[in-house]
Each structure stands twice: as C-alpha cells, then as structure tokens.
C-alpha cells in the first residue's frame, strides 16, 4: 500500500480538529419543560450553553428525539432545531421504517427523565449535562451516551463575505479556523462550501470485555484500544495492495459496534454515511494504564469506551439492548435487513479470473472442470469482456457469441457472472455516455458540470444513482434486450463502487462533488444538492440497489439474482454478497479472511468470502490447497486472480494438489444444503451464517477474542489451517461437547485439543446434539444435484439426542414465497427420529430422498429400526461400526417431500 | 457384444465379475454383499464396484456401449444428472425421454472424419516421404561435409604445428639477440629504484632531524605537535588523533620507526602541500568515522586543485610512453631482421590457428544439426531453418523451425522473442506432435516467454493459429506433411477402442 495516498486522522480536517475534543463538562442540556412523549417517541429541545457564561446564554438549539423500537432497540437523534440548510440523513441503510415499540414515561424529576419500553428496558435521561443511560432487564446500566461529554453537532454557518458581520448571531461571531471553508490534501482541493458540519458522540459500555464490528478493517475481530495511532476509519476506499493488521479504511464501512461481556451483549449503530473515525478505549486491555482504569471505571475492572466522529450529517444512534450476542446481531439486521435467500448456485464454487480472455478460454476452463471432475457452478468474466471497458457491451472479437457461450454453461447447470462497474467511459458514440450526458445523469463536480475522473476506461463519469430517474434508467440497462447475450443465468458483479477514481483524492470522488436531492420549493444553492461528503459511504449501496432492481425486473421478479460488491455499507446485505477485495497470495491474507468475514457477518453481511488463492501474486501448491480448504467452509467461495499473475486453475498444479482441491470442493458440495438451510434461516432469524464462537458461548470468556476459528450455524466448528508446513493445529472446543471430527466421527471434549493435520485435513467438528444434512453424490454443478438423496449425520449429545433442520426449494425462483418449499425439523432421540415439516402449508415436490442416516457417538445400539412414511412401514438395515461408535442406517429411502419417522427398538 | 447379460454400466470385459448366482465381492475385496445390492442405488463398496450403473458411489465408473460409435467410461456422478453424456443415452435411464440415441449419427460422422483424416494422412504421408528423402539427403550431405571438414581439420592442424615449430625457433633466436638489450634495460630500472630509495631515505632523515628538535634521536609527541605538517585536518592544532595516526599509537618514534610508519603517511601530505601529489584514497590514513567526516572536505580540496590532477595525468601518460617506446626501439640491422622474421612467423601461426578454429566450429555446427532430433525418420530435417509467418489483428508471428519464435507488433516496435528451440514435448506415444520453444524475452513481472507448437498433419507446411492461452505462454498450430504418419493415427484409434 502507498500509505501517503490515504489520510491519517491529522490529515482529515474534522478528525484533526475534533479528535482532542473532550470537554470537562458537556455544553448540551435538555430542556425538561419541552418534553413531549407521543407514541413511541420522546421529543425535546436540547440546547448548548456556554459554561463560562453566568447568564447561561443559549448558544444553539437542537431537536432531540428518543424512539423506542421493536425488539429492544432505541434510537437517539439530534439535529439542529433550525439548520441553515437541511443536514443529510442517510437514506438507504435502513430496511424501511423501523418498527415502533411502546415507550412509557415513568418519572420526570430531579433533572432526570426515566422511560421504559414494553420489554422493560429503562432509559434514564439526565438533563444537564445531557446524558443517556440505557438499562438492561436487570436494571443495570448497559450503555451510556455522552458520559465523556463528546456529544457535538457543529452548527452550520453562513460563510461571511465581509469582515463586518450583520447577522448578529452569536455562533456566527466565531472566528473561522483555518480549514473551515476549504481543505487541501496533496494536490486535491476540497472547497467545503458548507464549512464545518461534523457530528460526534461517545458511548460507554460498562462491564464489556470487548467491542466488535465496524467493518471493514484488516484488524482482528475484537477491536483494539486506539489511543496510540489513529482511530478506526470508515470511508469506502479502493486501497491498492491493502495491508493487514491495520485500522485504515478499505472498501467497506458498516458503523455498527457490539460490546460483549459475561453480563450481556449490547450494540450501537451509528447511522451516518459520511467519513467516520472511531476511537476505542478498552480499560480491560493490558496497555491501558491501571490508575486510569480505576479512575474511570470506579474500581470496575471492565469497561469499553467508544467515540464516533463523522464529517457531516446528524447524530443518529441506534442502541441495541441485546441481551445475548445473537439478540444484538438480530436487532441490527432487523433495522438494516437480512441477506435474501441466494440462488442456490451462488453457494457453490465460483471460478473467476481477470480475465478469461475469450469464448474458447471459457469453454476450455468449463471442460477442464469436468475432465478433472471438480464441481463448479459459475465462470466469471472481469472487465476485459467488454468493448473497451464500456459496460453493457461485448468485445465482439473475443466474445462474438455470448449467448451461445452461456448456453454451453447452462447445459451443465452452470451460470455466468459478468462485471459491470459504475464508472462510465466518456466515449462519443457510447449510448450510455451519450444518454447520461444528454439527460444530465452524471454526478456533478463542484461547479455543477459533469464530474470527470479516471478509471479503467480512461476518462470516466459516474451515474448519480441518488436521482431515482437515473437509478431507473440504470436498472433498465440490465434488461435482456438492453444487454444482449445475457439471460436469467447471467449474474452480476459491481466492482469499483466505492467509487474508485484513480486520479481522485484518496482514489475516490472529491467530497465537493454534487449529488441529486429531490427539489423542494424555496430551496436553492447549497440547499438544492447533497455533496459527495454526505453520501460517500452510501454511494455503492445506491449502485447495488439499482442493479438489484434491474436484475429483478429483467426476469419479471421470477428469478433470484446474484450480485457481488466490493463497496459495503449498512444495508448492503439486502442486495449483494461481498468479498474482501484485492488481497494477496500470502498465508497472512488467508488467515485474515476469517476475522474479516466474521466482522462483516456480525454487521449483517453473512455472504462473504475472500479471493481464493489471493488476487495479487501467485500461490504455491500448499497455500493454494489450504486456501481452497478454508474457503470451502466460508460463505462465498470464489477463486480469483490478477491478470498479470500465472494461471492457476486447479489442474495447472501437480496432480496431487488438483486432487486435494477436488476433495475440498466436494466437501463444499456435500454440505451445500446445510449452507442453503443456514441462509434460509438467516432470512428468518437475522443471525449470521458464519458466527464467532462467543455468539453461542457468551459465558465462556476464552471464546471472546477467538477469530481464527468460527461456527457455521450452531452445528459446525471450523478451524482452517493457515500456516505453511503445519503438522497440527490448536483448536478451542467450547461448551460441554462432545465435538465430532466430521471426517472420522471421533468425539472430542474441549476446551483445547491439538489436532494433527496432514495436507488433506480440514479441521471441522460437528457439535454433539446437532443433525447436519449432506449429499454424498457430488455432481458437476449444484443444479444437477437437485433430486439426489440425502445423508443425515446425527451427532449425539450427552442425552443421546440431536436436532437439525433442512430447507429445500427450487433453488432459483421466488416461488418459495408462495409456499413452494420445505422447511423440515429433524429430531433424533433414543426411541425415534422424526422429520417434520415445520412451515404450515409449505410444500415442495422434491425428488430427493433419504439415502442414509449416520449416528455418531451411539452408546447403546438399537436392535431394530423401522421407517414409517405415508402409512407404510419398512424395516431398516443397520450397521454398527464398533471402532468409533457409529451406527449407519442403510437406505431408508424416505421421500424428503413428506414427513417420516424412524422408530428404534432395543 | 451387448448380448451378454450383465448389470447396467458394466463393460463387457468386466461382465464375468458380476454373477447373479453368487454374492458380490467388491473389487477391492473389502466387503461381500448380496447380489441384490448391486446397482441398488446405495454404495456398499469403498471402490464403488457394487454400483456400476447408478450414481451412488462417488468413485464409481459407468460404462456405455454406444453401439455404432465408441464406447465410453464415465464417472458415476454423470449418471442420471439430466445431462446426456453417452451418445446412446443410457446414462440417463431414469428419464428415458431425456436423451435420444445419436450414436449411429455420431459414429457415422466420426467414421467420416476418421476417413478424412486417414486420407489426409495418406496423401500427406506421400509428401512426408519426400520430406524424409530431403531430410536424409540433407543429413547425408552434412555427413559428407563433416568427413571433408575432419580431413580439412587434420590438414590445418598439421600446418598449424609446422608454423608453431617455425615460430618457436625464430622466437628463440629473437630472444637471444634481444637479451643484451633487455639486460641493459633491467639494469637501468634497478638503478633508478635504488636511487629513489636513497632519495627517500635521505629525505626522511632530513625531515626526522628537522622535527627532532632536541636531537635525542627520537620524535616525541611534543615535538610533532609544533609542526604544521602534522595538522592533517588543518584545524590549527595537532590533536590526539593526528598524533596517534602519525606515531602509530606510540608515545615516540625513533628514526627507523619514523621511516617505516610515519614517513609513508607524511610524504604524500608534504607533496600535497607542495602541490605535487594526490593520495589514492583519503580513507586509508585515518579512522573510519573521521575519514567520513573529512571526506567531503578533502574532496572539495582536490576538485579545486586542477593542477594536481593534470600532474597526475601526465605521470600516467609518461608511463605509457615508456612501454610504447620499448616496442619501437631501434635495433641494429641484423637484430631487426631476426625480429621481423619472428613477427612474420607469429602472424602465420596465428592465421593457421584461426583456420583450425574455424573448421572446428563448422564441425561443431554440423554435428549439432546431425544430433538434432528431426523425428523418427528425419522427416523434419529439411524444415530446419525454414520460417513461417502468421498474422492476427495486432501481431505478426514468425516461427523459424528448430531456431526461434518471434512476435512483432503491426504498430511497429521491436521484435519480441517468444522462445528458442527447446525440445519435442508431445506425449510419450506421440513425441513429435508438440515442439517447445523456451527462454524467450522475460515478461514484465512474469516468467520468460515460451511457445508450444502443436504439429498437425496437412498437405502444406503453415501456421494455422497463434494464441496466448496463459500469460506469456504462446500456443501455435502448425500443419505440415511431416506430421502425416499412417501408422501413428491407426495406433491412436486402437487405443481409443480399448476404453
């Protein structure tokens, strides 16, 4: 990375100006007489008062709102009461208006207001200085806002044209500091027409061991104290050859943070799309001075403070009351949405490269997967398929017959994914450029002219998706008739949507570029448009939403689209899978893929992966093998590589490596229905698919910092091998166990084991008490496996029981919304095993059947087993493997479309 | 052949392993199961042998007879997956309407194609015979040439030996007559050296005596501290470092020690003061840190002192002059004659030697070509050195057989080497189907370029396509009658049938 290209806190005007801001006492106070509780909202006037002034002159007035929302969530908003122009409110992060909860005023005296929601969470508002305490259900303080007096909303001011100030308004009398009305970074000038407009708020989490979240960074899952060095930065940036263990901003920004300790888990969501810096002080960390710990925490050992600082917008903080990690994660997805059920193919293996050069290349890669019998679901085309980087067109020499090429793939159940970046080549005759120029669809520069930047195509402009007309136009470009060669089986990839601008400040768009704002009577000048600074982190999301709409509309809402993005913001999960961008073929980047995706997963983006093999450089056989093995157990599984690197399709490695890669991919495909079920359940419960250990073991402090292993659902524990020449790995097995090695069914008890590994070993464990569905017949692609039979792997707990679930549908349409699906609960007890359809009225005529039941950890084997389905009974053959206590039921052959029961006799 | 009853997916050759009257034992011997478990859509054998006709075993093999065309073995994962893989459609028996039997059609096409290829090969192999003839002729010519060259070589070596004898003889004489001149010269040199030494000693003694102000035969610290010359860094005083440097770490030096230790350091400084000398390396005479500190200063001094430099240059030139003059020394007539004869003999010897070398080089080249692998029957020999071009949108590619491959942009620019002749790289049974050219110009951030040339049978030798499937790895299709071999194609067909 060239660090000089990207700002440090001291190079970012508002961060430099406000990072030291920590007054003794907050100037903000709430006017108790102004309080109004209506429905779920308390509104009141907040003012700032000059502390030094005995007359207590009001400096500035603000509108304060506290809302109680469904599922133990609160929202705190603070805006100027009468701003010079409207301040930006982030538009797309929320998945619609949050659901209201009841809010009751309990008392209002002694300068305090006490309220309670329907669940019993209390909020204590201290009026002066303003402080908000949120109490958990035990009545203990769980979250405090403005404890450290860092609440701040810089009032908008008019730029004084003359030295004489006719305004007479107090705040306008302030001398303008340098940098108020313009800033310069390197050769880039930012005109800052609105001056300073930053917002800030501090949060205190009593009793917390760690805080997590605020992706995307290359730091670990648990966030670190930032007192030395810069704060964590959130500003979507295209960072070339990004580095590890860094708090630098990269492609994504999701301002949600969770705090966890043995007492509870809570979270905050900072609803702001501007450049944001976040400081963290963890008083439990060894390097925070202990006297300070005592001073601040009053003898309590644990506490984490955080402080959010954004360049613009309003203070808009959601407080998620937990109390478990799962509760907090769900509360966040309840606000910003979940990942919709992906088309099933997208959970399979994706083969990508920059670039597959022509149709013959695509055909040969496709065929080689069959020659080498490696399952694969999609081939991707990077930017070179286009006619000179003009999206929605094809290079007619290299790709003369795209429809035929796609048909070759779909004949084997495979799909194609093509890239479309948001930059538009400024090329005379290119319809998109001509339309956008003529119709004024581009983002404007500070002077109101079409903004021109430099990207892959050379001189480029960027659609202003904030204008609904532009988004509509853009969505329509994805219609089959507008994008010839595509079909429902061609899916999309939106890259470079931070947006990346090669010659822009920090490789992105200048902050004083202008975006569309719906026209409003009487608003003109600065009030008539948004600046890029207000919306930056949201830009990619608008791009994705337009693409997603286009993909739905092109297929009349029948087929589920797949979309991948690099830029990430709160809410991205509703439209797109994400990947960790341009990583490097090094062991450390393989290791980093786990905490990076975990962090994104708890921030709503479960559908995450990293480029298998690493984008830059070339992975040698061992690293490549380990990467496939690790990624086979990560949600988004795609190999990708830079155009300058050596080709690396699996068969280009020695035969032994090819075989290991085949094995890893087969393991993925065997578990495809397990993945699909997890993603279905995510749409229902909002929980991550890929989970940190502490989510299910919140009372086990040893799990809190763990980010080199993780859970899939609550059933599998994965510990990828991420070092060269490993002969063993240390695995932490939480809970009471047992955990069964999925390869051998050997049970292990935690908390720590040393797992010997060979190059073919992927350490994965199934928790005792769970049932995992598998398909042992791996085909060329997932679509070809639709009617194949299931093996149910039952891992017994101490009570000889286990449970699991299975979701089945057509894998590609929205028919599941019309009850065309199966969601089955599977339970195993010593006396019977049952398969019941859990969703009333839902049916799907699957041809899949039950091939085998494997019961691991059986202590007393039954004498006989009988299957009952559709009123018929069948005696089942059983084999007991004495060596590892595994019982196999041979070919029950029950249909998975209808319920069944297997009864055991002893 | 399909008449023999056997379970679905079993090839004729394995039919006898599946006997309905007996229990079935997995091929790997690990289990024996009732015969009713064979092809019952449940995998019982680790090796997949119990499910030849279903997709139950991940490592199973499905055999389709494909009557009318070629039989085929498929991974069992292709069975009933909705894709027609066998031309007889037997792999999709679960859905009998999914596939139609197209084996007759395909077989016909394949046979027609095989016939076309066979005819091509037949026609081509006539041309190939010509090529073989040409190749053999070329090789015979080369062999003859080689014999001739070997002969020439022994001739030339003889001459060389004669000339050497003559040269040695004359040089001996020359040495003899020049001896007297050389001795005189040597004497002169020695004398000069002695003189210098003496002057040096004298000069050293003079200075010693001058510095030894109390005349005690020893030079002490106090004595040198008052002498300007010892203030090497010209800071106005002779400091401890300077003392240490000049006295070699001792408190004092006597006359001998002064001569061996102090004087060699001091002399150049004195000369420098007189503007006569520039030291070779400023670092040699002081501690390292000090040297670095002083370096700039000294450099600056020298740069400013043009005269010093010119003096030094003159000195060097003077030395050169001496050697030159030695060669053009004048001798008396007789001596001169002998010297001239010796020179002439030397020239002749050198010429003879060169002739031998040239012949040897020719021999090597021919031998190399004779050793080159030109195919089983030398069918490629006559193509060595022939060049063929191919143009695409952007580039002109050129293949010079057994030499190199190049690429030139149509927009101009340098020719880029895509590889030099390396080796035949076809599969074991068809080694001469692929040529490899390696070690071309290295790619930016990548490996050196290589080109793989697939050699196919056709009636004319030409390049039919050039691609770059992997970065910096080029692929060429070359057609030539040299690759038209009746026997090899028939071999290929039989191996296919055996599947």
Interface residues (C-beta under 8 A of the other chain):
Chain A: X357 X360 X361 X364 X373 X397 X411 X412 X413 X643 X644 X645 X646 X647 X666 X776 X777 X778 X779 X780 X784 X785 X788 X789 X851 X852 X890 X891
Chain B: X40 X41 X42 X43 X55 X56 X58 X75 X77 X78 X81 X82 X83 X393 X444 X445 X446 X447 X467 X468 X469 X470 X471
